[in-house]
């Protein structure tokens, strides 16, 4: 049981490390912003966020 737990923790730790390579090892690295209003292609197509309409257009 302990072996399975340690193996699981090692796999999860490796996954977190690999997902955060850019964050941990690149100076000024950060996660990409995936919000709709920050995406130039979405703005060009006129696609907006419903939350933005709800909060900012009142």
C-alpha beads as a LAMMPS data file, in Angstrom:
LAMMPS data file: protein, C-alpha beads

58 atoms
57 bonds

1 atom types
1 bond types

-500.0 500.0 xlo xhi
-500.0 500.0 ylo yhi
-500.0 500.0 zlo zhi

Masses

1 110.0

Atoms # bond

1 1 1 0.000 0.000 0.000
2 1 1 2.825 2.411 0.862
3 1 1 4.525 1.657 -2.474
4 1 1 1.379 2.601 -4.395
5 1 1 1.015 5.815 -2.397
6 1 1 4.634 6.820 -3.012
7 1 1 4.353 5.987 -6.715
8 1 1 1.181 8.060 -6.959
9 1 1 2.801 11.014 -5.215
10 1 1 5.816 10.766 -7.517
11 1 1 3.634 10.719 -10.645
12 1 1 1.535 13.669 -9.457
13 1 1 4.681 15.606 -8.518
14 1 1 6.217 14.940 -11.927
15 1 1 3.016 16.050 -13.671
16 1 1 2.935 19.319 -11.702
17 1 1 6.603 19.929 -12.455
18 1 1 6.142 19.289 -16.173
19 1 1 3.040 21.485 -16.361
20 1 1 4.938 24.310 -14.688
21 1 1 8.253 24.114 -16.589
22 1 1 7.785 27.566 -18.114
23 1 1 6.674 29.032 -14.787
24 1 1 9.464 27.527 -12.710
25 1 1 12.432 27.778 -15.062
26 1 1 11.852 30.814 -17.308
27 1 1 12.481 34.244 -15.856
28 1 1 9.199 36.145 -15.973
29 1 1 7.362 32.985 -16.971
30 1 1 3.650 32.822 -16.281
31 1 1 0.618 30.828 -17.277
32 1 1 -0.973 31.980 -20.540
33 1 1 -4.047 34.152 -20.145
34 1 1 -6.935 32.277 -21.729
35 1 1 -9.680 34.786 -21.013
36 1 1 -11.714 35.738 -24.063
37 1 1 -11.265 39.512 -23.811
38 1 1 -7.460 39.129 -23.922
39 1 1 -7.482 37.070 -27.117
40 1 1 -7.020 39.276 -30.215
41 1 1 -8.469 36.623 -32.549
42 1 1 -11.690 36.454 -30.510
43 1 1 -11.987 40.249 -30.434
44 1 1 -11.459 40.389 -34.197
45 1 1 -14.362 37.971 -34.672
46 1 1 -16.586 39.921 -32.282
47 1 1 -16.769 37.126 -29.718
48 1 1 -17.067 38.485 -26.203
49 1 1 -17.445 37.094 -22.733
50 1 1 -20.940 36.975 -21.252
51 1 1 -19.511 37.960 -17.884
52 1 1 -17.974 41.108 -19.378
53 1 1 -21.307 42.085 -20.891
54 1 1 -23.068 41.468 -17.600
55 1 1 -20.641 43.438 -15.411
56 1 1 -19.303 46.207 -17.641
57 1 1 -22.215 47.226 -19.872
58 1 1 -24.670 48.162 -17.126

Bonds

1 1 1 2
2 1 2 3
3 1 3 4
4 1 4 5
5 1 5 6
6 1 6 7
7 1 7 8
8 1 8 9
9 1 9 10
10 1 10 11
11 1 11 12
12 1 12 13
13 1 13 14
14 1 14 15
15 1 15 16
16 1 16 17
17 1 17 18
18 1 18 19
19 1 19 20
20 1 20 21
21 1 21 22
22 1 22 23
23 1 23 24
24 1 24 25
25 1 25 26
26 1 26 27
27 1 27 28
28 1 28 29
29 1 29 30
30 1 30 31
31 1 31 32
32 1 32 33
33 1 33 34
34 1 34 35
35 1 35 36
36 1 36 37
37 1 37 38
38 1 38 39
39 1 39 40
40 1 40 41
41 1 41 42
42 1 42 43
43 1 43 44
44 1 44 45
45 1 45 46
46 1 46 47
47 1 47 48
48 1 48 49
49 1 49 50
50 1 50 51
51 1 51 52
52 1 52 53
53 1 53 54
54 1 54 55
55 1 55 56
56 1 56 57
57 1 57 58
